[in-house]
Amino acid sequence: MALAEMSGRRIMEMVREDLKPSKILTREAFDNAIRTGMAIGGSTNAIIHLLALAGRAGVDLALARFDELSRTTPMLLNVRRPASI
């Protein structure tokens, strides 16, 4: 219940701040998402979804950017679901 209330309060703060996705979904934010996905051995589906989201947000994101960032992003762990699922 406490988390639900805190979430609701934050949502209302964001409305008052006029905080919109376009203010958050920046090139830097996408770079961060790409690096995070690579660092945890993320799914290739993330590439498809990030490209689609960037396109909707008006952020120029090409596959080459994934390659550029992969060259300097270490893989810290490999998060996978068990084969039995």
Secondary structure, 3 states (H helix, E strand, C coil): CHHHHHHHHHHHHHHHCCCCHHHHCCHHHHHHHHHHHHHCCCCCHHHHHHHHHHHHHCCCCCHHHHHHHHCCCCCCCCCCCCCCC
